[in-house]
Amino acid sequence: MNNTIKLSERLSTVAAYVTEGAFFADIGSDHAYLPCYVCLYDSKAHAIAGEVKEGPFKSALETVNKYDLSSRVQVRLGDGLQVLRQGEVNVLVIAGMGGSLITSILEEGKDRLQSVQRIIVQPNVNERNVREWFYKNNYTITSEEILEENGHIYEIIIADREAAKSPYKTDLLQEQLLFGPLLIEHKTEIFIKKWKNELSKRIRVIDEMKKAKEQNQDKISEFEKELSWVQEVLKDGNVNSKQ
Ligand code: SAM
C-alpha cells in the first residue's frame, strides 16, 4: 500500500503547525487527509476528524481505513465542536471555510475549548473575524502565513492560549486585525499582491455604493477609512524577502 499522502501546500503548511505528539481535532475534515498525513508522519499523534455532512464523513472513514489509522484517527459525524468531549484535544484545526463560519464554530463550541492550547485556522475569506475572536477569547496570534496556490491566496493563522506576548499595538488594533499583526510586519510579495487586489475591489465597491439611489453614508465612510489603510500599507512598497 502507498503509505504517503501528498497534501497541497496550503494543508501541509497547516500541518506543520500541529505540535508534535498532539491529540488534535480537524473540524470540517472532508477526506481526513490532514489528520491522516500528520499521524503518518508523527507516530505519537492522535486525531479526531469532525464532519457535519454524511458524504465527506464517509470519505474520511475510507481514508482512515486505507492508511490503517483507525486506532489513532477517529472520524465523528456532527456539527462543529459538538463532536468533541471536554478535555479531549490540545490542538484544533479548522481550515478551508469562510472566516465567519470558523468564528461561529469557535463561538458555539467555546465550552469544549478548555484544554485547547493551540488553534490553527485557514479562513478562505474574512480573516479579520477570526482574529477578532482570538483577540476577545485569550488566544494570542503567534504565527501567520500567507501563500498562493492555484491562483488563490491563503492566510493561515496560528493562535496559542494566553501566550505572553501580544502582537497588537493599541493605536493600530483595527488595522492589525484587518491585515494580520504579523503579516503586516513582513510584507511579502504575496501579501502585497493580495492587498493590491483588495484595493481595486474596495474602490469598485465604494463607487457602486456612491451610485446607489439611497446611500448609506456610514457604510461608505467605513469603507473609505479601510481603503485609506490599504493605500497606506501599499504606499512604502517595501517587500520583505521572507516569502
Ligand atoms: N478542511 C479541509 C480543507 O481545508 O481542505 C476541507 C475543507 S471543505 C471546503 C469544508 C468542509 O467543512 C466540508 O467538508 C463541510 O462539510 C465541512 N463543514 C462545514 N461546516 C461544518 C460544521 N459546522 N461542522 C463540521 N464540518 C463542517
Residues whose N, C-alpha, C, O or C-beta is under 5 A from the ligand:
A	BS01	SAM	I27 G28 S29 D30 G50 E51 V52 K53 P56 G78 D79 G80 A95 G96
